[in-house]
Amino acid sequence: DYALLPLKMTFEDGGAYAEWVAVDARLVARVPDRLDWNEAAATLVSFMTAHDALTVAGRFAGGDTVLLQGCTTGVGIAGAQIARFLGAGAVVGTSTSV
């Protein structure tokens, strides 16, 4: 199924800069009212990057232990949430002490 609607936020690969766009309806998400466009874009990019790192590059499987370096960044926080959602046995993070 495809949807033709005002662009809210899409996972379209390759970029899309238009007032209107036709994309697979499963790849469209409404921007929450509490987020501005910059926050919505940053959130989308952080979660897509973390998901790709865990599932493609990291070959994550449920029950795995996940080590996140820089877990206080947007990508790190997203990675921790995704890992737990996908059934990580443990999520371990790193930080520096000042």
Disulfide bonds with the S-S distance in Angstrom:
none
